């Protein structure tokens, strides 16, 4: 039995969600997807409803369908843990970060800044990880470094590109990167560097949790009878 158009659209969209081509926050434009598949928007709309029932897609007024951010509780725990261990790894690495590595990190941050004008959440996340890797990869404590790597891998499994939900956070993030580089350049105390790196991570967490809270509130309001 051949699959229906709705099933084909469902499979098409789901595959792209699972492999990261459609990252969290990515807007699913019905007409554009329908054109790619050579069909009307009706079966695409049906596919999106199925994905919404599976909590892979969310729908909000004035926004439309978006790829959902999954496993909220796991994301919370992972980010809280990563804030601690990455902050420690960055502080431990700071004494070994020379001018060349500062320049490399700053060049990546400049690329991040430039990317804001043609924002791609998935690409932004890749560059963001590359920036932080410059700062923590020379951590002299292999146990701490292993925990950092585990945290980043877990974020990948959770479909970690959350900047599509909170694009404003991306602008703040690049500013905080520069502040962190300045602390390292000027030889700030390790604890100050650690807290700055930790706060940088938790600021992203707070932005995502605030978005999720507002989305639930909006959804609850829209479900209330008039």
Secondary structure, DSSP 8 states (H G I E B T S, - for coil): ----HHHHHHHHHHHHHHTTSS-TT-B--HHHHHHHHTS-HHHHHHHHHHHHHTTSEEEETTTEEEE----HHHHHHHHHHHHHHHHHHHHHHGGG--HHHHHHHHHHHHHHHHHGGG--HHHHHHHHHHHHHHHHTT-S-HHHHHHHHHHHHHHHHTT---TTT-HHHHHHHHHHHHHHHHHHHTT--HHHHHHHHHHHHHHHHHHHHHHHHHHHHHHHHHHS--
